[in-house]
Amino acid sequence: MNVAALVTEILINVLQLPEDTQFSSDSALLGAIPEFDSMAVVSVLTALEENLGCAVDDDEISAETFETFGSLCAFVESKI
């Protein structure tokens, strides 16, 4: 499974970003993308749970999880 591609696809769909949007591991997310608010965080988590077939507990996530694309991908990798 290509985690970066999956996370990119989810972010593009949830945040309604242009299809050609690309992220690098140090791309800032939370606070840097106007569309990425608290409701978007919930939607991203729901999409990840659905795509990975896992559950994410509230105590597993923090603002640091969504700080950069790389930190989000690392979190996703820890869930598979």
C-alpha positions in Angstrom: 0.0 0.0 0.0 1.3 3.4 -1.0 0.6 5.4 2.2 1.5 8.8 0.7 -0.8 8.3 -2.3 -3.7 7.2 0.0 -3.2 10.2 2.3 -2.9 12.6 -0.7 -6.1 11.2 -2.2 -8.0 11.6 1.1 -6.7 15.1 1.6 -7.7 16.2 -1.9 -11.2 14.7 -1.6 -11.9 15.9 1.9 -10.5 19.4 1.5 -11.7 19.7 -2.1 -8.3 20.7 -3.3 -7.2 20.6 -7.0 -6.6 17.1 -8.3 -3.0 17.9 -9.1 -2.1 19.0 -5.5 1.1 17.5 -4.4 2.6 17.2 -0.9 6.1 16.6 0.4 6.9 15.2 3.8 7.5 18.6 5.2 4.3 20.2 3.7 2.5 22.0 6.5 -1.2 21.0 6.9 -3.0 22.2 10.0 -2.9 26.0 10.1 -1.4 26.2 6.6 -4.4 25.1 4.5 -7.4 27.2 5.2 -9.8 24.3 4.4 -8.1 22.1 7.0 -10.1 23.0 10.1 -11.4 20.9 13.0 -14.3 19.5 11.0 -11.8 18.5 8.2 -9.7 16.7 10.8 -12.7 14.6 11.7 -13.5 13.9 8.0 -9.9 12.9 7.3 -9.9 10.5 10.3 -13.2 9.0 9.2 -11.9 8.5 5.6 -8.7 6.9 7.0 -10.6 4.5 9.2 -12.8 3.5 6.3 -9.9 3.0 3.9 -7.7 1.2 6.4 -10.4 -0.8 8.2 -9.2 0.4 11.6 -10.3 2.6 14.4 -8.6 5.7 15.7 -9.0 6.5 19.4 -9.2 10.1 20.5 -6.1 9.7 22.7 -4.0 8.6 19.7 -4.2 11.9 17.9 -2.9 15.4 18.5 -2.2 18.6 16.6 1.3 17.2 15.9 -0.3 14.3 14.0 -1.7 16.8 11.5 1.2 19.3 11.6 2.8 18.1 8.3 2.1 15.6 5.6 5.0 13.5 6.8 3.6 13.3 10.4 0.2 12.3 9.1 1.7 9.6 6.8 3.8 8.3 9.8 0.6 8.1 11.8 -1.2 6.2 9.0 1.8 3.8 8.7 1.5 3.1 12.5 -2.1 2.1 12.0 -1.4 -0.5 9.3 
